Structure formats: C-alpha cells, structure tokens
Amino acid sequence: MGKKRPRSILPGFGLSLGFTLAYLGLIVLFPLLLVFVKASGLGWSGLLHAVSTPRVLAACRLTFGLSALACLLNCVFGLLIAWVLVRYRFPGRGFLDASVDLPFAMPTAVAGIALTGIYAPNGWIGSLLKPYGIKVAFAPPGILIALVFIGLPFVVRTLQPVLEDFEIAQEEAAASLGATRWQTFCRVVFPQLAPALVTGTTLAFARAVGEYGSVVFIAGNMPGKTEIVPLLIITKLEQYDYAGATALAALMLLISFALLLLINFLQRKTLVRPTT
Amino acid sequence: MSVQTRSTQDPLWARILLIGGMFGFLCLFLFVPLASVFVEAFRKGLAVYAAAITEENARSAIVLTLTLAAICVPLNAVFGLAAAWAIAKFSFKGKSLLLALIDLPFAVSPVVSGLVYVLLFGANGVFGAWLQAHDIQIIFAVPGMALATIFVTFPFVARELIPLMQAQGNDQEYAALSLGASGWQTFLRVTLPNIKWALFYGIILCNARAMGEFGAVSVVSGHIRGETNTLPLHVEVLYNEYNSAAAFACASILSLLGLLTLGLKTFIEWRAGLRRRNP
C-alpha cells in the first residue's frame, strides 16, 4: 500500500486513529517502555550483574537451546504435515487440518497438565519409556515436547498458503525433463518453500522462547537444570527481586523485538518473491 | 487445486509413509493429550467430576474467567474496529510502523506482559504509592488481571479486520456517503455487514485466549482462592495439590471451550471463505 491515495472523504479519521493510538499507547507502549526505563535505572554494571548469575545463564541456555531444537523439529514435521494436507486427498483430511490449530485453541495450562499426565513416569507414554530409563516429564525432553506442541501450527499455517498457490506446472516441467520426484522436490519445490519455512520456524521459535503455561507443569523447575527464563522471572518477582526480574524482562523483550523485526523482514521477502 | 498427473504425484509408498508419519505425530502431540484430559477427568466417576466443577472455588473461578472475557473482548473488538477503520480507509504516514506495533503483544512473553503491570501498579511500582494512598487495588485484583488479559489478546480482532478492509477498498462507503448516508449509517449499514464474519472470527479467537490465558494473569493475580483465581489458575492450584481428578475436571471445561472455538473457527472459514491466517 505504498501508493498515495487521494484524500479520503470518509469521516472518522481523527476519532478512529486517536482512539487507536491512545489505546495502544496506554495498554502496550507505555508499560513496555517502562520496563526499559526501569532496567536502564540499574546501570550497565547492575544489568550485567543481574543477568550473569549462573542460575540465569543456565535458564537462558535451557530456554534458547530447547526452543531452537523444538522449532527445528517443527520445521521438519510442519513441512511434512503441510505437504500431506495440501497435496493428498484422504478420508479425515478436513478433520486433521482443523485439528492442527488445537495448540492455539487449547489453554496452555490444560496442555501443560495433559502432557505432564501422559509423559510422567506413571502416565500412558511415560510408563512405556520408564523401563528403558528414559525420563521425559520433569526433565528437558518434557520441556521440548511442550515447546513442539505450541509451535507446530506456526510452521504448518505459514507453509499451507504457499503450497496451495504453488504451480503444479513447474513440477510437470521438471518431471518431463527427466527429474525424479525426489529431485523435483529438492530442486524445484523446496527452494520456493524455504522462505515461508524459515518464517514459520522463526515464529515458532519466538513463541517457544516466551512460553510459560504449557512448560511450567512438565518442566520440573529445578533451578539450574530445568528452569526456563519466564519461570525465573516469576520466581524473582515472588522473591521481591524486582531489579533482577526487570533486567531479565528487558532482555527477553529485546530478543522478542529482534525476532519480530526478523519475521517482518522475512514476510516482506516472502511476499515480494517474484511469481514467474 | 488442479488435478495432479502421474508425473507430479508422489509414489504410493511415500504417500502412505507421510500420511502415517503425520497421523503418528498428531496423535502423540495432540490427540492423546486431549483424550487424556477427559479420561483423567472422569477417572473417579461422574460424582467426583460434578463435585469438582460445582465446588465453590471452581464456581467463583468460572465467574471470574467469564467476567474477564466480558471486559476484554468488547474493548479489544472496539479497538480492532477503530484501528481497522483508520488503517484501511485512510492513508497516513507511519502506517506500517503502527501495524507492527499492533502485533507487538504477540511477540512478548505472557510473563513479561503481566510483569509490566506489576512494575506500573504494584506496591513498589510507579503508581504504587499513589494507589495505596487512595486505597485502590489493581495488582492482585480484577483490574490488573483485566489489563494483563487485554494486553495478551490485544491484536486478535484488529489483525483479522485490517487485511480484509484493506482488500475491500472504500468504493461502497463512497457510494453510501454520496447517497446521503451519515458516517455512522455508512459504518453500521455498509462496512459492518461486509466484515461481520471476520469480526466474529477475531472475537472468537480473542475470547478463547482471554478465557485460557495463564502466564500473564498468573503474574498479576496473587492466587487468592475464591477471589483472584481464574479457571486456568484454579486448575494449577488443584494440580499442585495432587488433586488430579478435580484439576482435570476443570481442565475438561477449558478443553471443551477450546474444541468449541476450533469448531466455530472452522465453520466461519468454510462459511465465509476466509483463509486461515497465522496466529
């Protein structure tokens, strides 16, 4: 919408924009700005001191490491699911398609206790894994499962429209020139899906980093071992360590903003991709 | 979707493998957990289930959850309409920045969304002393929880309406105005009917998140039983007390809400031909 339109004769511009800006400013921008003001009040040394304790560093490693792993898993399975849902016709496809949004529709706390229930040592799946000495709930693999759960729809829903718009003719051309199905996928289809795949995976990562509700039940929450950053922020708040909580929140916000910028950039790139 | 010829169709074994892989993945991550909620909820029988969801604290949690949704959803719907009207119908500088800022709450961790209001209105917060002097309670009370919920559900309605209204253009509104309709008449009789499904869609998603929000509300609630526990927080309390049957009973209500949301969402997508969009 870069083109300049003639001045609109429609009424209500001042009212609607004024309300929008006031509401946005009061509810979102002012409170978020305050976090940075408060954090900068700590000074550089104070900030560094607050975020460089072993406990914070361990929580950061765990949160970002598992989020990266989870979004990579989602990248693989999201591509698989989007491909199957768009390309294949089979009974129950519509139902499975709708169910991909379950992680959005389900309250995170419900997902949290449900996943904990089945992956706990006495749960449906946990009890099957226990004889092999595999501990899922209350250990990092449990956190991973929760993060995969909440990230899945981002990848699938970003890929689906791109796959739906994909021109079959390009694949026919590749096939008629002697490419095998696998070659066609790798050299013709995948390169065009890649931008959307990266966007979806980044969206899933951004969500995973900040996720709290579905993780906190299954994590076990042992400081330094299975404690994620959002939980650590809450713990600091409950111990009246406002400085520590604010510093961590500012760090998380900076990372969120960076990811948001990246996603915007990627989406713009996806949109202006030349369509032959 | 055009008809696929043999050359662009995956071999049968690949199709079976991929469909099987998808089914296994979805079972493991979605269907088994969902089923387990209901199995666990009814494990100790119907009487325990009924008692768990009609008990006093559960009832007050349900009332509080409904109250919060009743406050937040209309406010964010009005905001969504105003923002979409300004952004879609007029051209002005800084529009893309405004669009990005509206999406901001989705990028923020729910915990941080709650924390910002503690920094504002908590005992040590910016307005803490003033609020205390005037005996106004925001944090650990309904106003704070409502603010946190508004924050996390902020973009839902706006981001459904803005692209649709941008695509629809202004021609119908111009026609209405030139035929003598007032601004409000134009909005109510021309614009609103055109966007009703997208509005409904946004409201449903907003409502589901408002009722199910956990992290942000947890930070500002203070967990006072029977007073500031929403249904998701009540589930947490019960679960941490090893009252698993009651926790899953309350969780099953929230699951039904989730399933209802999913059903309505799918219905609107089908009815209005809306394309699914990113959350």
Interface residues (C-beta under 8 A of the other chain):
Chain A: M1 K4 R5 S8 I9 L10 P11 G12 F13 L15 S16 L17 F19 T20 L21 Y23 L24 I27 V28 L29 P31 L32 L34 V35 K38 F77 L80 I81 W83 V84 L85 V86 R87 Y88 F90 L96 A98 S99 V100 D101 L102 P103 F104 A105 M106 P107 T108 A109 V110 A111 G112 I113 A114 L115 G117 I118 G123 W124 I125 I145 V148 F149 L152 P153 F154 R157 T158 Q160 P161 E164 I168 E171 E172 A175 S176 R181 T184 L203 A206 V209 G210 E211 Y212 G213 F217 P230 L231 I233 I234 L237 Y240 Y242 A245 T246 A249 M252 L253 S256 F257 L259 L260 N264
Chain B: M1 S2 Q4 T5 S7 T8 D10 P11 A14 R15 L18 I19 G21 M22 F23 F25 L26 L28 F29 L30 F31 V32 P33 L34 S36 V37 E40 V78 F79 L81 A82 A83 W85 A86 I87 K89 F90 S91 F92 K95 L98 A100 L101 I102 D103 L104 P105 A107 V108 S109 P110 V111 V112 L115 V116 Y117 V118 L119 L120 N124 V126 L147 I150 F151 F154 Q166 N170 E173 Y174 L177 G183 T186 F187 L205 A208 M211 G212 E213 F214 G215 S218 V219 P232 L233 V235 E236 Y239 S244 A247 F248 A251 L254 S255 L257 G258 L259 T261 L262 K265 T266 R275 R276 R277 N278 P279
